[in-house]
Amino acid sequence: MSQLQRMTIAPSQLQQEQILLTPQQQHYLKRVLRLRDRDRFIVMDGLGKWWLAHITGEQAQVLEELTVKTELSVSTTLLVALPKGSGFDEVVRSCTELGVACIAPVLSDRTLLNPSPQKLERWRRIAAEAAEQSERAFVPTILEPVGFNDAVANATATHRYICEARGEYPHLKNVLTQISGEIVIAIGPEGGWTDRELEQALAHSFQPVSLGKRILRAVTAPLVALSLISAACEL
Protein backbone atom coordinates (compact mmCIF):
# COMPACT_ATOMS: atom_id res chain seq x y z
CA MET A 1 0.00 0.00 0.00
CA SER A 2 2.85 2.38 0.79
CA GLN A 3 4.04 2.27 -2.84
CA LEU A 4 0.77 3.54 -4.26
CA GLN A 5 0.62 7.15 -5.39
CA ARG A 6 -1.29 9.56 -3.16
CA MET A 7 -3.40 12.55 -4.10
CA THR A 8 -5.28 15.15 -2.03
CA ILE A 9 -8.81 16.09 -3.03
CA ALA A 10 -11.35 18.57 -1.72
CA PRO A 11 -13.99 16.85 0.47
CA SER A 12 -16.70 18.00 -1.95
CA GLN A 13 -15.16 15.90 -4.73
CA LEU A 14 -16.28 12.69 -3.03
CA GLN A 15 -19.90 11.95 -3.90
CA GLN A 16 -21.47 8.57 -3.14
CA GLU A 17 -18.25 6.57 -3.45
CA GLN A 18 -17.31 8.37 -6.67
CA ILE A 19 -14.47 10.87 -6.85
CA LEU A 20 -15.03 13.73 -9.26
CA LEU A 21 -11.55 14.46 -10.57
CA THR A 22 -10.62 17.90 -11.84
CA PRO A 23 -8.99 18.20 -15.29
CA GLN A 24 -5.67 18.93 -13.57
CA GLN A 25 -5.98 15.79 -11.43
CA GLN A 26 -6.90 13.69 -14.46
CA HIS A 27 -3.82 15.00 -16.29
CA TYR A 28 -1.61 14.26 -13.29
CA LEU A 29 -2.87 10.70 -12.84
CA LYS A 30 -2.99 9.71 -16.51
CA ARG A 31 -0.28 11.76 -18.18
CA VAL A 32 2.26 12.30 -15.41
CA LEU A 33 1.83 9.07 -13.40
CA ARG A 34 0.62 7.10 -16.46
CA LEU A 35 -2.11 5.30 -14.53
CA ARG A 36 -4.74 3.41 -16.54
CA ASP A 37 -8.29 2.28 -15.85
CA ARG A 38 -8.48 0.06 -12.74
CA ASP A 39 -5.05 1.19 -11.56
CA ARG A 40 -5.21 1.92 -7.84
CA PHE A 41 -4.07 4.98 -5.92
CA ILE A 42 -4.72 6.56 -2.51
CA VAL A 43 -6.97 9.55 -2.01
CA MET A 44 -6.79 11.80 1.05
CA ASP A 45 -9.03 14.73 1.93
CA GLY A 46 -6.49 16.47 4.19
CA LEU A 47 -8.94 16.26 7.09
CA GLY A 48 -8.01 12.80 8.34
CA LYS A 49 -9.69 10.48 5.82
CA TRP A 50 -7.90 8.19 3.35
CA TRP A 51 -9.43 5.90 0.70
CA LEU A 52 -8.14 3.30 -1.69
CA ALA A 53 -9.50 4.11 -5.14
CA HIS A 54 -9.06 3.18 -8.76
CA ILE A 55 -9.49 5.07 -12.02
CA THR A 56 -12.70 4.57 -13.97
CA GLY A 57 -12.62 6.61 -17.15
CA GLU A 58 -12.34 10.30 -16.30
CA GLN A 59 -13.26 9.80 -12.64
CA ALA A 60 -12.29 7.47 -9.80
CA GLN A 61 -14.14 4.99 -7.64
CA VAL A 62 -13.64 4.39 -3.91
CA LEU A 63 -12.75 0.78 -3.09
CA GLU A 64 -12.37 1.02 0.69
CA GLU A 65 -11.61 3.45 3.50
CA LEU A 66 -8.12 3.19 4.97
CA THR A 67 -6.97 3.61 8.57
CA VAL A 68 -3.96 5.89 8.94
CA LYS A 69 -2.12 6.46 12.22
CA THR A 70 0.63 8.91 11.35
CA GLU A 71 -0.34 11.98 13.39
CA LEU A 72 1.36 13.20 16.56
CA SER A 73 -0.50 12.66 19.81
CA VAL A 74 -0.40 16.42 20.50
CA SER A 75 -1.60 19.19 18.21
CA THR A 76 1.29 21.58 17.61
CA THR A 77 0.97 25.13 16.31
CA LEU A 78 4.08 27.01 15.23
CA LEU A 79 4.22 30.80 15.36
CA VAL A 80 7.12 31.45 12.99
CA ALA A 81 8.58 34.88 12.33
CA LEU A 82 8.92 35.08 8.57
CA PRO A 83 12.53 34.65 7.43
CA LYS A 84 13.90 36.54 4.46
CA GLY A 85 13.93 35.09 0.97
CA SER A 86 12.22 31.77 0.28
CA GLY A 87 13.23 30.15 3.58
CA PHE A 88 9.63 29.82 4.73
CA ASP A 89 8.97 27.36 1.90
CA GLU A 90 11.35 24.89 3.52
CA VAL A 91 9.92 25.58 6.98
CA VAL A 92 6.44 24.66 5.74
CA ARG A 93 7.65 21.58 3.87
CA SER A 94 9.83 20.13 6.62
CA CYS A 95 7.52 20.95 9.52
CA THR A 96 4.65 19.30 7.66
CA GLU A 97 6.76 16.15 7.37
CA LEU A 98 7.51 16.34 11.11
CA GLY A 99 3.83 16.49 12.08
CA VAL A 100 2.89 20.14 12.67
CA ALA A 101 -0.86 20.83 12.83
CA CYS A 102 -0.85 24.58 12.14
CA ILE A 103 1.67 27.21 11.06
CA ALA A 104 1.09 30.90 11.65
CA PRO A 105 3.48 33.21 9.74
CA VAL A 106 4.33 36.07 12.09
CA LEU A 107 5.29 39.64 11.22
CA SER A 108 7.76 40.49 13.97
CA ASP A 109 9.66 43.70 14.70
CA ARG A 110 12.61 42.36 12.70
CA THR A 111 10.65 40.81 9.84
CA LEU A 112 11.76 42.06 6.43
CA LEU A 113 9.39 40.04 4.25
CA ASN A 114 5.91 41.35 3.38
CA PRO A 115 4.31 38.32 1.69
CA SER A 116 1.73 38.56 -1.07
CA PRO A 117 -1.49 36.50 -1.24
CA GLN A 118 0.26 34.37 -3.87
CA LYS A 119 2.86 33.41 -1.25
CA LEU A 120 0.15 32.14 1.08
CA GLU A 121 -1.33 29.98 -1.67
CA ARG A 122 2.13 28.65 -2.46
CA TRP A 123 2.73 27.70 1.19
CA ARG A 124 -0.63 25.90 1.35
CA ARG A 125 0.21 23.99 -1.81
CA ILE A 126 3.61 23.01 -0.39
CA ALA A 127 1.91 21.79 2.80
CA ALA A 128 -0.52 19.63 0.80
CA GLU A 129 2.30 18.13 -1.26
CA ALA A 130 4.43 17.44 1.83
CA ALA A 131 1.46 15.82 3.61
CA GLU A 132 1.01 13.46 0.66
CA GLN A 133 4.72 12.61 0.55
CA SER A 134 4.99 11.93 4.29
CA GLU A 135 1.71 9.97 4.42
CA ARG A 136 0.05 12.40 6.81
CA ALA A 137 -3.65 12.01 7.53
CA PHE A 138 -4.08 15.79 7.82
CA VAL A 139 -2.79 18.71 5.79
CA PRO A 140 -1.56 21.39 8.21
CA THR A 141 -3.41 24.68 8.34
CA ILE A 142 -1.34 27.60 7.05
CA LEU A 143 -2.80 30.82 8.46
CA GLU A 144 -2.58 34.28 6.98
CA PRO A 145 0.39 36.35 8.23
CA VAL A 146 -0.36 38.14 11.51
CA GLY A 147 1.40 40.61 13.78
CA PHE A 148 3.32 39.17 16.74
CA ASN A 149 1.13 40.68 19.46
CA ASP A 150 -2.04 39.31 17.83
CA ALA A 151 -0.39 35.91 17.42
CA VAL A 152 0.47 35.50 21.10
CA ALA A 153 -2.75 37.12 22.29
CA ASN A 154 -4.85 34.64 20.30
CA ALA A 155 -2.98 31.56 21.56
CA THR A 156 -5.29 29.35 23.61
CA ALA A 157 -3.24 26.16 24.05
CA THR A 158 -2.44 25.01 27.57
CA HIS A 159 1.25 24.67 26.74
CA ARG A 160 2.81 27.84 25.32
CA TYR A 161 6.52 28.29 24.67
CA ILE A 162 8.68 30.96 23.09
CA CYS A 163 12.16 29.99 21.93
CA GLU A 164 14.85 32.42 23.07
CA ALA A 165 18.47 31.93 22.01
CA ARG A 166 20.08 34.07 24.71
CA GLY A 167 19.50 33.76 28.43
CA GLU A 168 19.33 30.99 30.99
CA TYR A 169 16.13 29.16 30.10
CA PRO A 170 15.20 25.46 30.38
CA HIS A 171 15.78 23.34 27.31
CA LEU A 172 12.62 22.54 25.38
CA LYS A 173 13.26 18.79 25.68
CA ASN A 174 13.20 19.08 29.48
CA VAL A 175 9.76 20.72 29.60
CA LEU A 176 8.13 18.26 27.18
CA THR A 177 7.13 15.80 29.88
CA GLN A 178 3.58 14.56 30.29
CA ILE A 179 2.46 16.85 27.47
CA SER A 180 -1.03 16.31 26.12
CA GLY A 181 -3.59 18.32 24.21
CA GLU A 182 -2.19 21.31 22.33
CA ILE A 183 1.17 23.08 22.15
CA VAL A 184 1.95 26.53 20.75
CA ILE A 185 5.60 27.38 20.21
CA ALA A 186 6.95 30.68 18.89
CA ILE A 187 10.15 30.79 16.79
CA GLY A 188 11.90 34.10 16.19
CA PRO A 189 13.49 35.80 13.15
CA GLU A 190 17.10 36.49 12.27
CA GLY A 191 18.43 38.46 15.22
CA GLY A 192 15.89 36.97 17.63
CA TRP A 193 12.89 38.46 19.37
CA THR A 194 13.06 42.01 20.66
CA ASP A 195 12.75 42.69 24.39
CA ARG A 196 9.31 44.15 23.75
CA GLU A 197 8.13 40.99 21.99
CA LEU A 198 9.47 38.76 24.75
CA GLU A 199 7.59 40.85 27.33
CA GLN A 200 4.39 40.56 25.27
CA ALA A 201 4.77 36.79 25.13
CA LEU A 202 5.35 36.54 28.87
CA ALA A 203 2.24 38.66 29.45
CA HIS A 204 0.25 36.03 27.53
CA SER A 205 1.58 33.07 29.57
CA PHE A 206 4.35 31.95 27.21
CA GLN A 207 7.28 30.17 28.86
CA PRO A 208 10.73 31.00 27.44
CA VAL A 209 12.72 27.92 26.43
CA SER A 210 16.07 27.16 24.83
CA LEU A 211 16.84 24.99 21.82
CA GLY A 212 20.46 24.52 22.86
CA LYS A 213 23.71 26.40 23.28
CA ARG A 214 24.19 27.26 19.62
CA ILE A 215 22.53 30.06 17.66
CA LEU A 216 20.30 28.47 15.03
CA ARG A 217 19.19 29.96 11.73
CA ALA A 218 15.59 31.12 11.53
CA VAL A 219 14.79 28.26 9.13
CA THR A 220 16.56 25.64 11.28
CA ALA A 221 15.02 26.44 14.67
CA PRO A 222 11.44 25.36 13.74
CA LEU A 223 12.75 21.98 12.57
CA VAL A 224 14.65 21.45 15.81
CA ALA A 225 11.60 22.38 17.90
CA LEU A 226 9.30 20.04 15.93
CA SER A 227 11.85 17.23 16.06
CA LEU A 228 12.00 17.49 19.86
CA ILE A 229 8.20 17.49 20.12
CA SER A 230 7.92 14.55 17.74
CA ALA A 231 10.52 12.57 19.69
CA ALA A 232 8.77 13.29 23.00
CA CYS A 233 5.38 12.23 21.62
CA GLU A 234 6.54 9.05 19.91
CA LEU A 235 8.76 7.51 22.59
Order of alpha helices (4+ residues) and beta strands (2+ residues): beta-beta-beta-alpha-beta-beta-beta-beta-alpha-beta-alpha-beta-beta-alpha-beta-alpha-beta-alpha-beta-alpha
